[in-house]
Amino acid sequence: MQPFRKVAFHTLGCKLNFSETSTLARQFLDAGFARVDEDERPDVFVLNTCSVTEEADKKCRNLIRRVKSRNPDTYVAVVGCYAQLKPDAIASIPGVNLVLGAGEKFNLVSHIEQTIEERTPRIAVGQIRDVKEFIPSFSRGDRTRTFLKVQDGCNYFCAFCTIPLARGRSRSATIAETVQEALKAEQAGAREIVLTGVNIGDFGVAHGESFLELIRQLDQLSNIERFRISSIEPNLLSDEIIDFVASSGKFMPHFHIPLQSGSDKILAAMRRRYRTDLYRRKTEEILKRMPDACIGIDVITGFPGEDEIAFSETHEFLAEIPAAYFHVFTYSERENTTALRLSDVVPMNVRHERTKILRLMSEKKRRAFNSRFTGSDRPVLWEAERDGDMMSGYTDNYIRVHAPYDETMVNRISSVRLTSINADGDLVASSDSAGINR
């Protein structure tokens, strides 16, 4: 590997991708590479891709072109969901050297060793049905919070989604093996662990275990002060899980629950495994047990068949649900999904207009939620990033808070008085509030 010394990474998409990029980075460090930024003329550039929407595909192509324009000699390797779904399209982008699918991406260093002298792109992408191994991952050194991959793949095959085609069937390690990965993150200095996956509520099925049993075990780890559940399907968010989080001192009062549509007709067309009545009941149960809990929602606009009535139902449902924020996605057609066979396609300009409407509602919801906590004291885990003379972090219930920069507070938790809300809708901590460092 003498020709290569420096490696840079760029990650698109979800928390799961960030955890996997960190695992790849550790493999490169073990092989003698130094990790550098994209603008430091890396010898190898690794792009970990997402392909949830068409926009993600465009970002992938644009990043590759940008890296090659800065440093034409950089060896470019592309992994991730887009690589699994569109390997030939990626290989056709000028400057790409290597494309690896889901079954090969964790053999990236070995593949590079074998392709140093090759001038034509190498593609190693197998059938997704053959990908059955679970590779544990957790992020380290990239962010204050550590993303721990506890599950991969999905068996649901929703009408709009390519993830099962890109990541394969649902799979996970055992509880004992997952706890060992969490202990590694703890030893690396993690204060907060975010549990990530494609469909984490499906954890452990193949081993006769459950997600509830997992979080009960993780709650026993001595030095981890915070756990957070990244996203969980409403039909898998059992009352027992809600009860456990409410009683735990370590699992944070924060739930991100995909909705996708507030119209039962559209949910059925999407092949979702719940309806709005179940979703409403879950949010009511959360807030009954944890009145200060933060609830985040995923929603898609412009799915085929979403007429004015269906969109109005979604709008009204979201207005009624006491959520703190939405992640709003504009539906885009994806190859090999069943949604392509549906009629009543929504014009793209209508999709974008509906996205704007829901994002505006989300911002109002976020400000209203945050404003509730002005004048109160909340624990904040402070991050390393500095913005002028300020630093920021997150409360237990996922409110971003800003305070004067103090290097000694990085990766520490302190209880602060939340005094005001800024122009961005975030909260500001009193500069003289007494922090309780832990």
Disulfide bonds with the S-S distance in Angstrom:
none
